[in-house]
Amino acid sequence: MTIKEAQQLVDQWINTTGIRYFNELTNTAILMEEVGEVARIMARQYGEQSFKKSDTEVNLADEMADVLFVLICLANQTGIDLTHALNKNLEKKSIRDADRHRNNEKLKP
């Protein structure tokens, strides 16, 4: 699935099953909540925190998909073509960071 197809699929789902988009501020708050859920899993699975009994059913892939879903909702609501935005962002990073990481002593093996 392409990013464009994902944006179209989410829009179709929202306008049928979801009835309508939540407003942009609500979706921004939901995005922060979903990112927090990813952070919670990462801190426990890859960090130093331990899982609680209530964390036994966590699913990192599902939580990341939740983040992506809400981000796509926000892009659709604000008229952003994520394919174009990502390409422009990678172009910016490629110019800005052309030598930055290569010359970073902290990243050398």
C-alpha positions as CSV (number, residue, x, y, z in Angstrom):
1,M,0.0,0.0,0.0
2,T,1.3,3.4,-0.9
3,I,1.0,6.4,1.5
4,K,-1.5,7.9,-0.9
5,E,-3.6,4.7,-0.8
6,A,-3.4,4.8,3.0
7,Q,-4.7,8.3,3.1
8,Q,-7.6,7.4,0.8
9,L,-8.4,4.2,2.8
10,V,-8.4,6.1,6.1
11,D,-10.6,8.8,4.6
12,Q,-13.0,6.2,3.3
13,W,-13.1,4.5,6.7
14,I,-13.7,7.7,8.5
15,N,-16.5,8.8,6.2
16,T,-18.3,5.5,6.5
17,T,-17.5,3.6,9.7
18,G,-16.2,6.6,11.6
19,I,-19.0,8.8,10.5
20,R,-16.8,11.9,10.4
21,Y,-13.4,13.2,11.5
22,F,-12.9,14.4,15.0
23,N,-11.8,18.0,14.9
24,E,-8.1,18.7,14.4
25,L,-7.5,19.6,18.1
26,T,-9.1,16.4,19.3
27,N,-7.1,14.4,16.8
28,T,-3.9,16.1,18.0
29,A,-4.7,15.1,21.5
30,I,-5.5,11.5,20.4
31,L,-2.1,11.4,18.5
32,M,-0.3,12.4,21.7
33,E,-2.1,9.7,23.6
34,E,-1.2,7.1,21.0
35,V,2.5,8.2,20.9
36,G,2.5,7.9,24.7
37,E,1.3,4.3,24.4
38,V,4.1,3.5,22.0
39,A,6.6,5.2,24.4
40,R,5.2,3.1,27.3
41,I,5.8,-0.1,25.5
42,M,9.3,1.0,24.3
43,A,10.3,2.0,27.8
44,R,9.3,-1.5,29.1
45,Q,10.4,-3.7,26.2
46,Y,13.6,-1.9,25.3
47,G,14.3,0.3,28.2
48,E,14.8,-0.2,31.9
49,Q,11.2,-0.2,33.1
50,S,9.5,-3.4,33.9
51,F,6.1,-4.5,32.6
52,K,3.1,-4.5,35.0
53,K,0.5,-7.2,35.1
54,S,-1.8,-4.9,33.2
55,D,0.8,-4.6,30.4
56,T,0.6,-8.3,29.4
57,E,-1.5,-7.7,26.3
58,V,0.6,-4.9,24.7
59,N,1.1,-4.9,21.0
60,L,3.8,-2.5,19.7
61,A,2.8,-2.9,16.0
62,D,-0.8,-2.2,16.8
63,E,0.1,0.9,18.8
64,M,2.3,2.2,16.0
65,A,-0.5,1.6,13.5
66,D,-2.7,3.7,15.8
67,V,-0.2,6.5,15.6
68,L,0.0,6.3,11.8
69,F,-3.8,6.2,11.5
70,V,-4.3,9.4,13.5
71,L,-1.4,11.1,11.8
72,I,-3.1,10.3,8.4
73,C,-6.4,11.6,9.8
74,L,-4.7,14.9,10.6
75,A,-3.0,15.0,7.2
76,N,-6.3,14.4,5.4
77,Q,-8.0,17.1,7.5
78,T,-5.4,19.7,6.8
79,G,-4.9,18.9,3.1
80,I,-1.4,17.5,3.4
81,D,-0.2,15.0,0.8
82,L,2.0,12.9,3.0
83,T,3.9,11.4,0.1
84,H,4.9,14.8,-1.1
85,A,5.6,16.0,2.5
86,L,7.9,13.0,3.2
87,N,9.8,13.4,-0.1
88,K,10.4,17.1,0.7
89,N,11.4,16.2,4.2
90,L,13.9,13.6,3.0
91,E,15.3,16.0,0.5
92,K,15.8,18.6,3.3
93,K,17.5,16.1,5.5
94,S,19.7,14.8,2.7
95,I,21.0,18.3,2.1
96,R,21.3,19.4,5.7
97,D,22.8,16.2,7.0
98,A,25.0,15.2,4.0
99,D,28.1,15.0,6.2
100,R,26.7,15.6,9.7
101,H,26.2,11.9,10.7
102,R,29.2,10.7,8.8
103,N,31.4,13.1,10.7
104,N,29.9,12.4,14.1
105,E,32.4,10.6,16.3
106,K,29.6,9.2,18.5
107,L,28.2,7.2,15.5
108,K,31.5,5.6,14.5
109,P,31.7,1.8,15.1
